[in-house]
């Protein structure tokens, strides 16, 4: 297995784990009245900066790996997603240093913008929605080009989608279950 295949497998596996965790967080938020749910949500809330930072750092380095090591040229939609994800890394590092969890509101906002964009990009790759005019910077291929489809469904836009969804949910958990 090559380095690109190995990293792609790891990132795809993390994407699936992130999607499963997202469903579990949604269920915990729905059934938040039980003591079990409250304790788990409080645990996520206490560590929200570290968890969201971990997610976006993996997303940022994953996207850089695909473009700089694997040689996949990002399309316009990929660039827009990067514009919304990359600042989160720096905002969260700063928030961690100054111990300010108020940054979570901004992470929530950036994630809310990125979710429909990455979901549209994902659907575009499987021809579910019509393609807009979208060319890769300097190349002729478009946003519907699919570089990977690990497990038959995990693509780079789904990786971005899972990252921003989990960060959105962690932000909601923090805002609704702030530690005292």
Secondary structure by P-SEA (a helix, b strand, c coil): ccaaaaaaaaaaaaaaaaaaaaaaaaaaaaacccaaaaaaaaaaaaaaaaaaaaaaaaaaaaaaaacccccccccaaaaaaaaacaaaaaaaaaaaaaccccaaaaaaaaaaaaaaaaaaaaaaaacccccccccccccccccccccccccccccaaaaaaaaaaaaaaaaaaaaacccc
